[in-house]
Every structure is written in C-alpha cells, then in structure tokens.
C-alpha cells in the first residue's frame, strides 16, 4: 500500500480542518481482456473542489484480470 498526500486546488480559499487519507481499490473483472497495462488516472471530487489528476502507480502486475489492487 502506497499513501501519497496531494494538495487541494486553491487551498487558500477553503478551510482545511483535518487531512483525510483515502484508500483506493481498483477491481478488474474476470472476463477476457479485463486487465490493463495502460495508465490509470484518478480525480477526487468533493463539495470544496477536486484534486488534480493523479496517476495510480502500476507496480508489477497491478490492474490485471480478476484482481483487487489497493
């Protein structure tokens, strides 16, 4: 598990009371060609805005068919 903290866009306009750590899980199906070797990006949206687009690291055999990667 890799944890990275990202700045909220334009954080000076909102009041950040506490940091929240999210755990992202990518689940791939069990059908032919369900996995991917391409880049996967994530954007987190909330009432106070959104993060920048983040590249999820592809280490080893992550995001392959019939897997659950956190």
C-alpha positions in Angstrom: 0.0 0.0 0.0 1.4 3.4 -1.0 0.0 6.5 0.6 0.5 9.9 -1.0 -0.8 13.3 0.1 -2.0 15.8 -2.5 -2.7 19.5 -2.2 -6.2 20.6 -2.7 -6.5 23.0 -5.7 -6.5 26.6 -4.5 -6.4 25.6 -0.8 -6.2 29.2 0.3 -9.9 29.7 -0.5 -11.2 26.9 1.8 -10.7 26.0 5.4 -8.9 22.6 5.8 -9.7 21.4 9.3 -8.1 17.9 9.0 -6.4 15.7 6.5 -8.3 12.6 5.3 -6.5 9.6 3.9 -8.4 7.7 1.3 -7.8 4.1 0.3 -8.4 3.5 -3.4 -9.2 0.0 -4.6 -9.3 -0.9 -8.3 -11.2 -4.1 -9.1 -10.9 -5.8 -12.5 -13.3 -8.3 -13.9 -12.9 -11.9 -14.7 -13.6 -11.7 -18.4 -11.1 -11.9 -21.3 -9.0 -8.7 -21.6 -10.4 -7.3 -18.3 -6.9 -6.1 -17.1 -4.9 -3.2 -18.4 -1.3 -2.2 -18.9 -2.3 1.4 -19.7 -2.1 4.4 -17.3 -5.0 4.8 -14.8 -5.7 8.3 -13.5 -7.9 9.3 -10.6 -9.5 12.6 -9.6 -11.2 13.0 -6.2 -14.2 15.3 -6.2 -15.9 16.9 -3.2 -18.0 19.8 -2.0 -14.9 22.0 -1.7 -13.4 21.2 -5.1 -11.3 18.5 -6.6 -7.8 17.2 -6.7 -5.5 17.4 -9.6 -5.5 14.3 -11.9 -3.3 11.7 -10.2 -1.6 8.7 -11.9 -2.0 5.5 -10.0 1.3 3.7 -9.9 1.5 0.4 -11.9 3.9 -1.7 -9.9 4.5 -5.2 -11.2 1.2 -7.0 -12.1 -1.3 -4.4 -10.8 -4.6 -4.0 -12.6 -4.5 -7.4 -14.2 -7.6 -9.6 -14.9 -9.6 -10.7 -11.8 -7.6 -8.7 -9.3 -8.3 -6.3 -6.5 -5.5 -3.7 -6.1 -5.4 -1.2 -3.2 
